[in-house]
Amino acid sequence: MSSNALILSGGGARASYQVGVLMALSDILPDLHNPFPIICGTSAGAINAAALAAHRGSFGASVRDLASTWSTLEIENVFKAGWLPLIGGASKIVASLFNEGIGKEKPLALLDNSPLRDFLSGIISFDNIQHRIDAGDLDALCITALGYSSGDSVSFFQGNQRLRGWRRYRRVGTPTQITVDHLMASSAIPTVFPTVHLNQEYFGDGAMRQMAPISSALHLGADRVFIIGVSGNRSPNSFRGKKVVRTKHSPSMAQILGHMLNSAFIDSLEGDIEHLERVNELLKHADPNRTGSTQFLRPVDTLIISPSKALDKIAGRRVRNLPQSLRFFMRNIGATAHGGGSAAASYLLFAKEYCNELLELGYQDAMWERASIEDFFAGEKPKP
């Protein structure tokens, strides 16, 4: 029997797009009780993954609740956005230069995301994860974070007893009980949010050094993966080439940061998808008598939904919805459309106006892929 996995990549506020796609999926196939027995999430995608895995209701109910959370999200639910916290975070980073670059009391970070911990603890019932596993509704939840001491991409997973951990080059799978600490660690964007201490090591954003984002789902037994990306690079327009526009200034700080974040959150997933598609194509032409005897060579069905519009352009328009302190900061580092760094803003724009626009875009994009979605889930039976 085939096992479906949902893969939710990182991307800060861009993760609201994922929920729009899932809303459309629940409307297209309303009778599916649990389409994804395996759920894998990284960074902000880890938050969506845990919320879905911990929900005791149907898939549709879990998606509606998650959409309600994103549509009413305020920046104050994620981090402290006032002048004093922002100046305090910047001051601590400067002060660390006189202490070998180390925070004296707490891990270094520009922003204080302690409100996020309280917010997640209030909306996610982590005990329900094991209840759903015991009931057979969920095979595994997987959350990936980066270990700063080991340099390993660690996939923490909570699943049924038959699942075992794994170790590959810079990739480790570790069985554990998922808590809010794992979500805080996986979503700790470097220097922006503080690292989290887990298992004798400090962990940060799971998108960093995650060379094979799809592999965790395959290790957990998936042979069909539903992937929701957060970039428009896979849209037909991106393959036609982009016109190079003559620039009038050197790259702004935010523009450089935006490319660094894109490299971490987007490039590895898209590279892994391309690799998977090539392996699938090779297996079509391989001798099944020779490849069928090993679990390491098996075709994996995929369905990928990605934004049809550039999210950084949407973010450039929505910077005005940030509090005054953050608008000042974004403008001065060039995180605007004029400064060329709106991509950086797109990861931190936890404003409901921006999130709602991405929710609507995700819903529309998935509806355009309705036929592909129906084909992908053909044969899936609703739970009686």
C-alpha positions as CSV (number, residue, x, y, z in Angstrom):
1,M,0.0,0.0,0.0
2,S,1.4,3.4,-1.0
3,S,2.2,6.0,1.7
4,N,1.7,9.7,1.1
5,A,4.0,12.3,2.6
6,L,3.4,16.1,2.8
7,I,6.6,18.1,2.6
8,L,6.5,21.7,3.8
9,S,9.6,23.8,3.2
10,G,10.8,26.7,5.2
11,G,10.4,30.4,4.4
12,G,9.2,32.4,7.4
13,A,6.0,34.3,6.6
14,R,6.0,32.7,3.1
15,A,4.7,29.5,4.8
16,S,1.2,31.0,4.8
17,Y,1.2,30.2,1.1
18,Q,1.3,26.5,2.0
19,V,-1.9,26.8,4.0
20,G,-3.7,28.3,1.0
21,V,-2.7,25.3,-1.1
22,L,-3.9,22.9,1.6
23,M,-7.2,24.8,1.9
24,A,-7.8,24.2,-1.8
25,L,-6.8,20.5,-1.4
26,S,-9.5,20.0,1.3
27,D,-12.1,21.7,-0.9
28,I,-11.1,19.6,-4.0
29,L,-11.2,16.3,-2.0
30,P,-13.5,17.0,0.9
31,D,-14.0,13.3,1.8
32,L,-10.3,12.5,2.5
33,H,-10.0,12.1,6.2
34,N,-6.2,11.9,6.4
35,P,-4.4,12.2,3.0
36,F,-0.9,12.4,4.6
37,P,0.2,9.8,7.1
38,I,3.7,11.2,7.0
39,I,4.2,15.0,7.5
40,C,7.6,16.6,7.2
41,G,8.3,20.3,7.9
42,T,11.3,22.6,8.1
43,S,11.5,26.1,9.6
44,A,8.1,27.8,9.4
45,G,6.9,24.8,7.5
46,A,7.6,22.8,10.7
47,I,5.0,24.9,12.5
48,N,2.4,24.1,9.8
49,A,3.4,20.4,9.9
50,A,3.1,20.1,13.7
51,A,-0.3,21.9,13.7
52,L,-1.7,19.5,11.2
53,A,-0.2,16.4,12.9
54,A,-1.5,17.4,16.4
55,H,-5.1,18.1,15.2
56,R,-7.6,15.5,16.3
57,G,-10.2,16.4,13.7
58,S,-10.4,15.7,10.0
59,F,-7.9,17.0,7.5
60,G,-10.3,19.7,6.4
61,A,-10.9,20.8,10.0
62,S,-7.2,21.0,10.7
63,V,-6.5,23.1,7.6
64,R,-9.4,25.5,8.4
65,D,-8.0,26.0,11.9
66,L,-4.5,26.6,10.6
67,A,-5.8,29.0,8.0
68,S,-7.7,30.9,10.7
69,T,-4.5,31.2,12.6
70,W,-2.5,32.7,9.7
71,S,-5.3,35.0,8.6
72,T,-5.5,36.7,12.0
73,L,-1.7,36.6,12.8
74,E,-0.2,39.7,14.2
75,I,3.6,40.4,14.2
76,E,3.4,40.6,18.0
77,N,2.5,36.9,18.0
78,V,5.9,36.1,16.5
79,F,8.4,38.6,17.9
80,K,8.6,41.8,19.8
81,A,8.4,44.6,17.2
82,G,8.8,47.8,19.3
83,W,11.7,50.2,19.2
84,L,13.3,49.1,22.5
85,P,13.4,45.3,21.7
86,L,14.8,46.0,18.2
87,I,17.5,48.4,19.5
88,G,18.3,46.0,22.3
89,G,18.8,43.1,19.9
90,A,21.1,45.1,17.7
91,S,23.0,46.4,20.7
92,K,23.6,42.8,21.9
93,I,25.0,41.8,18.5
94,V,27.4,44.8,18.6
95,A,28.4,44.0,22.2
96,S,29.2,40.4,21.3
97,L,32.1,41.7,19.2
98,F,33.9,42.4,22.5
99,N,33.1,38.8,23.7
100,E,34.4,36.7,20.9
101,G,31.1,37.0,19.1
102,I,29.2,35.2,21.8
103,G,26.1,36.3,23.6
104,K,26.7,36.8,27.3
105,E,23.4,35.7,28.7
106,K,21.2,34.4,25.8
107,P,21.9,33.3,22.3
108,L,22.5,36.2,19.9
109,A,19.5,37.4,17.8
110,L,18.3,40.6,16.4
111,L,14.7,39.8,17.3
112,D,13.1,38.4,20.4
113,N,10.7,35.7,19.3
114,S,9.7,34.6,22.8
115,P,6.0,35.5,22.0
116,L,6.1,32.8,19.3
117,R,6.8,30.1,21.9
118,D,3.8,31.1,24.0
119,F,1.7,31.4,20.8
120,L,2.6,27.9,19.6
121,S,2.1,26.4,23.0
122,G,-1.4,27.8,23.0
123,I,-2.5,26.6,19.5
124,I,-0.8,23.2,19.2
125,S,-1.6,20.3,21.6
126,F,1.6,18.3,21.3
127,D,0.2,15.3,23.3
128,N,-2.2,14.7,20.4
129,I,0.6,13.7,18.1
130,Q,1.2,10.4,20.0
131,H,-2.5,9.9,20.3
132,R,-2.9,10.1,16.5
133,I,0.0,7.7,16.0
134,D,-1.4,5.2,18.5
135,A,-4.8,5.4,16.7
136,G,-3.1,4.7,13.3
137,D,-4.1,8.1,11.8
138,L,-0.5,9.3,11.7
139,D,2.7,7.3,10.8
140,A,5.2,10.1,11.6
141,L,5.8,13.8,12.1
142,C,9.3,15.0,11.2
143,I,10.9,18.3,12.1
144,T,14.4,19.2,10.8
145,A,16.9,21.6,12.5
146,L,20.6,22.3,12.1
147,G,23.0,21.4,14.9
148,Y,25.6,24.2,15.1
149,S,28.2,22.0,16.8
150,S,28.0,18.9,14.7
151,G,27.0,20.7,11.5
152,D,24.4,17.9,10.9
153,S,21.0,18.4,9.5
154,V,19.0,16.5,12.1
155,S,15.5,15.3,11.4
156,F,13.7,14.8,14.7
157,F,10.8,12.4,14.1
158,Q,7.9,11.0,16.2
159,G,6.3,8.0,14.7
160,N,5.2,4.4,15.1
161,Q,7.6,1.8,16.6
162,R,8.7,0.2,13.4
163,L,10.5,3.4,12.3
164,R,14.2,3.6,12.9
165,G,16.7,6.4,12.8
166,W,19.3,6.9,10.1
167,R,22.6,8.5,9.4
168,R,23.9,9.7,6.1
169,Y,26.5,12.3,5.2
170,R,25.5,15.4,7.2
171,R,22.0,14.0,7.6
172,V,20.7,12.3,10.8
173,G,17.3,10.9,11.7
174,T,16.5,10.8,15.4
175,P,13.4,9.5,17.0
176,T,12.1,11.7,19.8
177,Q,9.0,13.3,21.2
178,I,8.3,16.5,19.4
179,T,7.8,19.6,21.6
180,V,7.6,23.4,21.1
181,D,11.4,23.5,21.4
182,H,11.9,21.6,18.2
183,L,9.6,24.1,16.3
184,M,11.5,27.0,17.8
185,A,14.8,25.5,16.8
186,S,13.8,24.6,13.3
187,S,12.4,28.1,12.7
188,A,15.4,30.0,14.2
189,I,16.6,32.1,11.2
190,P,20.3,32.7,11.7
191,T,21.1,36.0,13.6
192,V,17.4,37.0,13.3
193,F,15.9,34.5,15.9
194,P,17.9,32.9,18.8
195,T,19.1,29.3,18.6
196,V,17.6,26.6,20.9
197,H,19.5,24.2,23.1
198,L,18.4,20.6,22.5
199,N,20.2,17.3,23.4
200,Q,23.5,19.0,24.5
201,E,23.7,21.1,21.3
202,Y,22.4,24.4,20.0
203,F,20.1,24.1,17.0
204,G,19.0,26.6,14.4
205,D,16.9,26.9,11.3
206,G,16.5,23.6,9.6
207,A,16.8,24.9,6.1
208,M,20.5,25.6,6.6
209,R,22.6,22.8,5.2
210,Q,19.5,20.7,4.4
211,M,20.9,19.2,1.3
212,A,18.2,16.7,0.7
213,P,14.8,18.0,2.0
214,I,12.8,15.1,0.5
215,S,15.0,12.3,2.0
216,S,13.4,12.4,5.4
217,A,10.0,11.4,4.0
218,L,11.6,8.6,2.1
219,H,13.4,7.3,5.1
220,L,10.1,7.3,7.0
221,G,8.5,5.0,4.3
222,A,6.9,7.4,1.8
223,D,6.7,6.5,-1.8
224,R,4.5,9.4,-2.9
225,V,5.3,13.0,-1.9
226,F,3.2,16.2,-2.1
227,I,5.5,19.1,-2.0
228,I,4.5,22.8,-1.4
229,G,7.3,25.2,-2.4
230,V,7.6,28.9,-1.6
231,S,9.2,30.2,-4.7
232,G,8.0,30.8,-8.3
233,N,11.2,29.4,-9.8
234,R,9.5,26.3,-11.2
235,S,6.8,28.3,-13.0
236,P,7.0,28.3,-16.8
237,N,8.0,31.9,-16.8
238,S,11.1,31.3,-14.9
239,F,12.5,28.9,-17.5
240,R,12.2,31.6,-20.2
241,G,15.0,33.6,-18.6
242,K,14.8,36.9,-16.8
243,K,15.7,40.1,-18.5
244,V,18.7,41.6,-16.8
245,V,17.9,45.1,-15.7
246,R,20.7,47.7,-15.5
247,T,21.2,48.6,-11.8
248,K,22.0,52.1,-10.6
249,H,23.6,51.0,-7.3
250,S,25.5,48.1,-5.7
251,P,23.4,45.4,-3.9
252,S,21.8,46.6,-0.7
253,M,22.3,44.7,2.6
254,A,18.8,43.3,2.3
255,Q,19.3,42.2,-1.3
256,I,22.4,40.2,-0.3
257,L,20.6,38.8,2.7
258,G,17.6,37.9,0.5
259,H,19.8,35.8,-1.8
260,M,21.4,34.1,1.2
261,L,17.9,33.2,2.6
262,N,16.8,32.1,-0.9
263,S,19.8,29.8,-1.1
264,A,18.9,28.2,2.3
265,F,15.1,28.0,2.0
266,I,14.6,27.4,-1.7
267,D,17.6,26.2,-3.7
268,S,18.2,22.9,-1.8
269,L,14.5,21.8,-2.2
270,E,14.4,22.7,-5.9
271,G,17.7,20.9,-6.4
272,D,16.4,17.8,-4.6
273,I,13.2,17.8,-6.6
274,E,15.3,17.9,-9.8
275,H,17.4,15.0,-8.6
276,L,14.3,13.0,-7.7
277,E,12.8,13.6,-11.1
278,R,15.9,12.5,-12.9
279,V,16.1,9.3,-10.8
280,N,12.5,8.5,-11.6
281,E,13.2,9.0,-15.3
282,L,16.2,6.7,-15.1
283,L,14.2,4.0,-13.3
284,K,11.6,4.0,-16.2
285,H,14.4,2.8,-18.5
286,A,16.1,0.4,-16.0
287,D,15.7,-3.4,-15.8
288,P,13.1,-4.0,-13.0
289,N,14.6,-7.4,-12.3
290,R,17.8,-5.6,-11.2
291,T,16.3,-2.5,-9.4
292,G,13.3,-4.2,-7.7
293,S,15.5,-6.1,-5.2
294,T,16.6,-3.0,-3.4
295,Q,14.6,-0.4,-1.4
296,F,17.1,2.2,-2.3
297,L,16.0,2.3,-5.9
298,R,12.3,2.8,-6.2
299,P,10.2,5.3,-8.2
300,V,8.6,8.1,-6.1
301,D,5.5,9.8,-7.3
302,T,5.5,13.6,-6.8
303,L,3.2,16.5,-7.1
304,I,4.6,20.0,-6.6
305,I,2.7,23.2,-6.1
306,S,4.7,26.4,-6.2
307,P,3.7,30.1,-6.3
308,S,2.7,31.5,-9.7
309,K,3.7,35.0,-8.6
310,A,6.9,36.3,-7.1
311,L,6.4,36.6,-3.4
312,D,9.1,39.2,-3.0
313,K,7.2,41.6,-5.2
314,I,4.1,41.1,-3.0
315,A,6.3,41.7,0.1
316,G,7.6,44.9,-1.5
317,R,4.1,46.2,-1.5
318,R,3.3,45.0,2.0
319,V,6.2,46.5,3.9
320,R,3.9,49.4,4.7
321,N,1.9,47.0,6.9
322,L,4.8,46.6,9.3
323,P,5.1,48.6,12.6
324,Q,7.0,51.9,12.3
325,S,10.2,50.5,13.9
326,L,10.4,47.6,11.5
327,R,9.5,49.8,8.5
328,F,12.4,52.1,9.5
329,F,14.7,49.1,9.8
330,M,13.6,47.5,6.5
331,R,13.9,50.8,4.6
332,N,17.4,51.5,6.0
333,I,18.8,48.1,4.9
334,G,17.1,48.2,1.5
335,A,14.4,45.6,2.2
336,T,12.0,47.4,-0.2
337,A,11.2,47.1,-3.9
338,H,13.3,50.2,-4.6
339,G,16.3,48.9,-2.6
340,G,16.1,45.5,-4.3
341,G,15.8,43.6,-1.0
342,S,12.2,42.8,-0.8
343,A,13.0,39.1,-0.8
344,A,14.5,39.5,2.7
345,A,11.3,41.3,3.8
346,S,9.1,38.4,2.5
347,Y,10.5,36.1,5.2
348,L,9.8,38.4,8.1
349,L,6.5,40.0,7.0
350,F,4.3,38.3,9.6
351,A,1.5,40.8,8.9
352,K,-2.0,39.4,8.3
353,E,-2.4,41.5,5.2
354,Y,0.6,39.8,3.6
355,C,-0.3,36.4,4.9
356,N,-3.8,36.7,3.6
357,E,-2.6,37.6,0.2
358,L,-0.4,34.5,0.2
359,L,-3.2,32.3,1.4
360,E,-5.4,33.5,-1.5
361,L,-2.5,32.9,-4.0
362,G,-1.9,29.4,-2.6
363,Y,-5.6,28.6,-2.9
364,Q,-5.8,29.9,-6.5
365,D,-2.6,28.0,-7.6
366,A,-3.8,24.7,-6.2
367,M,-7.2,25.2,-7.9
368,W,-5.4,25.7,-11.2
369,E,-3.8,22.3,-10.5
370,R,-7.1,20.6,-9.7
371,A,-6.8,17.9,-12.3
372,S,-3.2,17.0,-11.2
373,I,-4.4,16.9,-7.6
374,E,-7.3,14.6,-8.4
375,D,-5.0,12.3,-10.4
376,F,-2.5,12.2,-7.6
377,F,-5.1,11.1,-5.0
378,A,-7.0,8.8,-7.3
379,G,-7.7,5.6,-5.5
380,E,-7.5,7.1,-2.0
381,K,-10.5,6.1,-0.1
382,P,-12.2,8.3,2.5
383,K,-12.2,7.0,6.1
384,P,-15.6,5.6,7.0
